[in-house]
Amino acid sequence: MVARVVPVDPFDLVIFGARGDFARRKLIPALYHRMHDGQMPEEARLVGVARADLDADGYRRMAEAVLDEFGGTDAQDAEMRRKFFTALDYVSLDVMQEHGWQNLKQALPENGTARSRAFYLSVAPRFFGPIAEGVHRAGLTDEYSRLVIEKPLGHDLASAKALNGVFAGHFGEHQIFRIDHYLGKETVQNLMALRFANAFFEPLWNARHIDYVQITVVEKVGVEGRGPYYDGIGAMCDMVQNHLLQLLCFVAMEPPSHFEPDAVHDEKLKVLHALTPLTDLDRVVRGQYAAGPGTPSYVEDADAPTSRTETFIALKAEVANWRWSGVPF
């Protein structure tokens, strides 16, 4: 697949958790590169929201340091940085409190146009519901509003259903985007071309010719200050039930009737329905990284001396359909 730059109309993007690890490593550099590549207009407003008592200039200084560390060579364009920082604003807000939401509304003045406004929730799942309700109470929801939710969606089936109920009370289903940022990786996107546009691979992509499928994700960094978040999540919720299941679906799915969101969604859902329940514990291994040369152990890194949270997980899954029957994943 060839990457295309599609310019978009002016918009507002409100990032909750704007000083978190994900915003620093991924969101801020990615947004800068969207402006650098001509996709994001200068009239866009990017509003960071977090509890820290910062002003807009303080947040821009943080973003400047982020681009120096994670932005790459393109982030050294002085004029483009000036334009990007001009688009940045910041609102200090404790989303669990009643007060402060009007400050966010004041940072997003109406301009009389049909301007899209997206609320990006880069926060722990326990804040999803209160943020959706707070945005609604502040009068910031209308037909042009969008709610963008990072994984994980709740901590079990019941909490996921409860959250979806809260979202549905304030947003239409077409306004809710439950996203997985892993799918934006170029290699992941190219899986579709590898699967369905390659005349050599497609006839062989089945149980008759494939002995097993191994999907591996390896990270070199530890939790690095994310201990309070990670210790309540673990590798299973942080990686397996979202990123790795998505990869499994791309590998195992049937060709969609059209390469459109709903059609691709339907084929991935068929794979999930075909997964055999993991009742054999011998097919699952959990572990936790220990100390290495010059690096602390997980319990030291996360400051959680009695933690049993897994940082490593391996499992053997089976897709019980005609294409993959008998092939372990």
Secondary structure by P-SEA (a helix, b strand, c coil): cbbbbbbbcbbbbbbcccccccccccaaaaaaaaaaaccccccbbbbbbccccccaaaaaaaaaaaaacccccccccaaaaaaaaaabbbbbcccccccaaaaaaaaccccccbbbbbbbccccccaaaaaaaaaaaaccccccbbbbbcccccccaaaaaaaaaaaaaccccccccccccccccccccccccccccccccccccccccccbbbbbbbbccccccaaaaaaaccccccccccaaaaaaaaacccccccccaaaaaaaaaaaaaacccccccccbbbbbbcccccccccccccccccccccccccccccccccccccccc
